Amino acid sequence: MAQVTVQINGRSYQVACGDGEQDRITGLAGYVDEKVQELVGAIGNVGDQRLLVMASLLLADEVFEARDGGAANGKAAAAERARADSIEALAERIDRLAARLESA
């Protein structure tokens, strides 16, 4: 098991991770630190614990938004497929009617 030191809000934290995951963990910590710094800029330094809780909520909101957006995109794609199927079925009916009219 590897360990990596990350910095969030100027404090160092030792984090255990799988071998080879050090760069990923460092990148994720950098993203968390960006969120914390945004909060510090907006509301000031209100303590590490409160900042980390607020940053966690912001990150959770991003995850939920992405997940819900993905579900909405899936529903939109399904609706689009249903419309395409309906149009195709109508086109087939029109072709059949046209063929019947031509043969009559």
QUIFEN-V481711 format. One line per field, one symbol per residue. ss: DSSP state (H for helix, E for strand, C for the rest). phi: phi as a letter, one per 20 degrees, with the letter a starting at -180 (. if undefined). psi: psi as a letter, one per 40 degrees, with the letter a starting at -180 (. if undefined). A space follows every 10 residues. Layout:
ss=???
phi=???
psi=???
This chain:
ss=CEEEEEEECC EEEEEEECCC CHHHHHHHHH HHHHHHHHHH HHHCCCCHHH HHHHHHHHHH HHHHHHHHHH HHHHHHHHHH HHHHHHHHHH HHHHHHHHHH HHHC
phi=.eccddcclm dececebfgn egffffffff fffgfffffg fecnedogff ffffffffff ffffffffff ffffffffff ffffffffff ffffffffff ffee
psi=hiiihihhfe ihhhhiiihe eddddddddd dddddddddd ddeigeiddd dddddddddd dddddddddd dddddddddd dddddddddd dddddddddd dde.
